[in-house]
């Protein structure tokens, strides 16, 4: 009688259990890997656009930051913020108050000539704003241009009649100019200097036109002999 062949289901079943266990282990390890590797979902493009600043918001933020820095006497940083804010101005009316603030800071930094030029830009952007003319008058006063300072402050007083500070500064400027002119009449051979600038020159220099270069230094234009112009 032939011997019965043993059934092999036990070994096959055991092998199956091992395979299932290995599959479970692999699945478990993958789950751990997934838990360790957490990726945040990128925001939708529409949400990113809403998070970006628009032009007006960025300009206002830069202006406010510049104001806070100026109040903390961090003038150079304040100027950088305001210069960047000017890029985002949509019209000249928005530029005027920023330029006027910059002129005030330049005065605090004793950069009088730069303050004069910046205040002039503010007036060009907003001609009927009395604050711009007042700041220009202050800058010209510091620069030693008394006559032009008085003109600017008179314009400020005309445009802002309710501004008592502008009226008071105008009176002070007119008094200083009058005193300088009186000193000049005492001795015409002596020049009158205010804030380091020649307010009233000596009598033989009055016919010479004086302008200033890009650094604020005076440049006297002496008469030129027509015969020498062609040389």
Beta strands, then each sheet from edge to edge (+ up, - down):
strand 1: 192-194
strand 2: 197-200
strand 3: 209-212
strand 4: 218-221
sheet 1: 1+ 2-
sheet 2: 3+ 4-
end
